[in-house]
Amino acid sequence: MSAHQTHADDHSHSHHEGHDDHDSHDHGSFKSYSMGFILSIVLTAIPFWLVMDNVIPKSTTMGVVLLVFAAMQIVVHVIYFLHLNAHSENGWNMLAIIFTGMLVFIMLSGSLWVMYHLNHNMMPGMMDTTGEGMKPMDKPSDNNPHAMETMPGMHEAKTTQQ
């Protein structure tokens, strides 16, 4: 008997061996799917109403509230539709979800941090500190250091064009 034949005999078991526990997992019932669906609708309708009726006028606060609702929506989908909890696959699924969440948080917060500092350093006069959004200027003024008319050489270029 060759080594290859012995190896083949070792792997002659059924393809489904070790996968018999598939039916023991709880894949949810009509009640759990309905509960997840209702929670998903509620967690979508409330932020939609908040934005459409401008219930929270400050944009920073609105952003934080929307992020909280989005996080709750993710949790509902993970629990009710993906059936991931601390007991599935001996906790490895939950560990993978936590690791993925940490990576997403690090990437998003790092990206927002870099974009904020780029905006702050590249356009210091354009920063919105009120949270109400940028308002257009009525007319350029002499006290605005970023107005085109106050830049060196711009006055001469304007007079030569006229």
C-alpha positions in Angstrom: 0.0 0.0 0.0 1.5 3.3 -1.0 1.6 6.5 1.1 -0.9 8.1 -1.3 -3.4 5.3 -0.9 -3.1 5.5 3.0 -3.7 9.2 2.8 -6.8 8.7 0.6 -8.2 6.1 3.1 -7.8 8.6 5.9 -10.0 11.1 4.0 -12.7 8.7 2.9 -15.2 10.0 5.4 -18.4 11.7 4.4 -18.3 15.3 3.2 -20.9 16.3 5.7 -19.1 14.8 8.7 -18.6 17.6 11.3 -21.4 19.7 9.8 -24.2 17.8 11.5 -24.6 20.6 14.1 -26.0 22.9 11.4 -29.6 22.1 12.3 -28.9 22.8 16.0 -28.4 26.6 15.4 -31.4 28.8 16.0 -32.1 30.5 12.6 -35.0 32.5 14.0 -38.7 32.2 14.0 -41.4 34.3 12.3 -41.7 36.2 15.6 -38.0 37.1 15.8 -37.9 38.1 12.1 -41.0 40.2 12.6 -39.5 41.9 15.7 -36.3 42.7 13.8 -38.3 44.1 10.8 -40.4 46.3 13.1 -37.3 47.6 15.0 -35.6 48.3 11.6 -38.6 50.3 10.4 -38.8 52.3 13.7 -35.0 52.9 13.7 -35.2 54.2 10.1 -38.4 56.3 10.6 -37.3 58.2 13.6 -34.0 59.6 12.1 -35.9 60.3 8.9 -38.4 62.4 10.9 -35.7 64.1 12.8 -34.0 65.2 9.6 -37.1 66.1 7.6 -38.7 68.2 10.3 -35.3 69.7 11.4 -36.1 68.8 15.0 -32.5 69.3 16.1 -31.2 72.5 14.5 -27.5 72.1 15.4 -25.8 70.0 12.8 -23.2 68.5 15.1 -25.8 67.2 17.5 -27.9 65.9 14.6 -24.9 64.0 13.3 -24.2 62.4 16.6 -27.9 61.4 17.1 -28.0 59.9 13.5 -24.8 57.9 14.2 -26.4 56.5 17.4 -29.5 55.4 15.5 -27.2 53.9 12.8 -25.3 51.9 15.4 -28.6 50.6 16.9 -29.8 49.6 13.4 -26.5 47.6 12.9 -27.1 45.8 16.3 -30.6 44.9 15.3 -29.5 43.5 12.0 -26.7 41.5 13.5 -28.9 40.0 16.2 -32.2 39.5 14.4 -31.1 38.7 10.9 -27.6 37.5 11.0 -28.2 35.6 14.3 -24.8 36.5 15.7 -24.5 36.5 19.5 -21.9 35.5 22.0 -22.9 31.8 21.8 -22.7 31.3 18.0 -19.5 29.5 16.9 -18.2 29.5 20.5 -17.9 33.3 20.5 -15.7 33.6 17.4 -18.3 35.4 15.4 -18.7 38.0 18.1 -15.0 38.4 18.3 -14.8 39.0 14.6 -17.6 41.5 14.8 -15.9 43.4 17.6 -12.6 43.4 15.7 -14.3 44.7 12.5 -16.1 47.4 14.5 -12.8 48.5 16.0 -11.2 48.7 12.6 -14.2 50.7 11.1 -14.1 53.1 14.1 -10.4 53.6 13.7 -10.6 54.2 10.0 -13.6 56.6 10.2 -12.4 58.6 13.2 -8.9 58.9 11.6 -10.3 60.0 8.3 -12.6 62.6 9.9 -9.7 63.8 12.1 -7.4 64.2 9.0 -10.2 65.9 7.0 -10.9 68.3 9.8 -7.3 69.3 10.3 -6.8 69.7 6.5 -9.8 72.0 6.4 -8.6 73.9 9.4 -5.0 74.3 8.2 -5.8 74.9 4.5 -8.8 77.3 4.9 -8.6 78.8 8.4 -11.1 81.7 7.7 -13.8 79.3 6.4 -14.2 77.3 9.6 -17.8 77.0 10.8 -17.7 77.1 14.6 -21.4 77.6 15.2 -22.6 74.3 13.7 -25.2 76.2 11.6 -23.5 75.8 8.3 -21.6 78.3 6.2 -23.4 81.5 5.3 -22.5 83.3 2.0 -20.9 86.7 2.4 -23.0 89.7 1.3 -20.0 91.6 -0.1 -16.3 91.4 0.3 -15.1 93.6 3.1 -11.7 95.1 4.0 -11.6 93.3 7.3 -11.8 89.9 5.7 -8.2 88.8 5.2 -9.2 86.0 2.8 -11.1 88.3 0.4 -9.8 88.3 -3.2 -9.5 92.1 -3.2 -7.1 92.0 -0.2 -4.6 89.6 -1.8 -1.5 91.2 -3.2 -1.6 91.8 -6.9 -5.4 91.2 -7.2 -6.2 94.9 -7.2 -3.9 95.5 -10.1 -5.4 92.6 -12.1 -8.9 93.9 -11.4 -8.1 97.4 -12.7 -6.4 96.1 -15.9 -9.5 94.0 -16.8 -11.8 97.0 -16.7 
